[in-house]
Amino acid sequence: MKRVFLIVLDSVGIGEMPDAADYGDAGSNTLLAASKSPYFSMPNMRKLGFFNIDGVDIGEKEKNPTGSFARMEELSKGKDTTIGHWEIAGIVSKAPLPTYPNGFPKAVIEEFKKRTNRGVLCNKPYSGTDVIRDYGEKHLQTGDLIVYTSADSVFQVAAHEKIVPVEKLYEYCKIAREILQGENGVGRVIARPFTGEAGKFTRTVRRHDFSLEPPKVTMLDQLKEEGYDVLSVGKIIDVFAERGITEYVRTTGNEDGIQKTLAYMEKDFEGLCFTNLVDYDMLYGHRNDVDGYAKALTYFDLQVPKLLQRMRKDDVLMITADHGCDPSTPSTDHSREYTPLLMVGESIPSGINFGTRKGFCDIAATILKLFDLTPECEGSSIL
């Protein structure tokens, strides 16, 4: 009974890609930035070969790594969550998803107002915590929805749970998803509920993403079609618009995501368990919190032995990322970086450096080959 556990450390990039300057990310290196914190410690990942990956120069190399490893180069045009995960699953995006540095077009906003029967506040790029601080009180007074974006391809809608019940906010976001298609097809529409009083507003954990549907076949589609289980932990189900998933659990953060992955490791299934651990990106990268980022990486490292102990004879564990989000740069946005790939399992040769791979999609091809399937998506098996 073959099982693959694929864990995405959301935004844990390992150094600028050759075209990073085109994205305003010259010099970005998320892992290096976090490693400079006194709270950084990853001895278990080092044993797997994490520090041996090409371009990673943050500590002592492991002489005899127990895993194999590679540096992954993104082929898609972009640096956001959706495009990164799609490429991991076998889709290379030739064009970036649309972004809105000056806010959304008037026609989009007017249609959204008409169909929700509510006004709109903000409509420009903003930090998620700053936008509720600056517009939250007016939202309470008027009931108007706070609409904002970022450097990513996202349409975000914030509302106080007492003014707009969460299920109603989700309904509004589904309306936005219907509107935002074609040339305005943003990667994600995100519901951002919050609570509290003026000056003390706090975002809740009931965020929900409504993603654009993948335009091509992914490894998830193939695995599901062939009768394998495809288990989603965290926001994977949202990123793939619920397609190709047979079972899912949502999470409240990294700790919860790891615990739910460990719980799946105790269960009998055959197929893929695909996990996203979002705190690195959401809580630390976007907030330029180097120490928080380092602590989160250290916490994950402490869980690695638990993951390894629960692996069965035919299991494979793969650890990667979807982009960077350097917490030490002036920018609070994602960064165009290489990502790591670690692989361990009895069927995986140990200690092999597979160098720099052209395309995150090689992960998809590798997983499909592990299940003796011919990839219908892009990529070449690393093995």
Secondary structure, 3 states (H helix, E strand, C coil): CCEEEEEEECCCCCCECCCHHHHCCCCCCHHHHHHCCCCCCCHHHHHHCHHHCCCCCCCCCCCCCCCEEEEEECCCCCCCHHHHHHHHCCCCCCCCCCCCCCCCCHHHHHHHHHHHCCCEEEEEECCHHHHHHHHHHHHHHHCCEEEEECCCCEEEEEEECCCCCHHHHHHHHHHHHHHCCHHHCCCEEEEEEEECCCCCCEECCCCEEEECCCCCCCHHHHHHHCCCEEEEECCHHHHCCCCCCCEEECCCCHHHHHHHHHHHHCCCCCEEEEEEECHHHHHHHCCCCHHHHHHHHHHHHHHHHHHHHCCCCCEEEEEECCCECCCCCCCCCCECECEEEEEECCCCCCCCEEEEEECCHHHHHHHHHHCCCCCCCCCCCCC
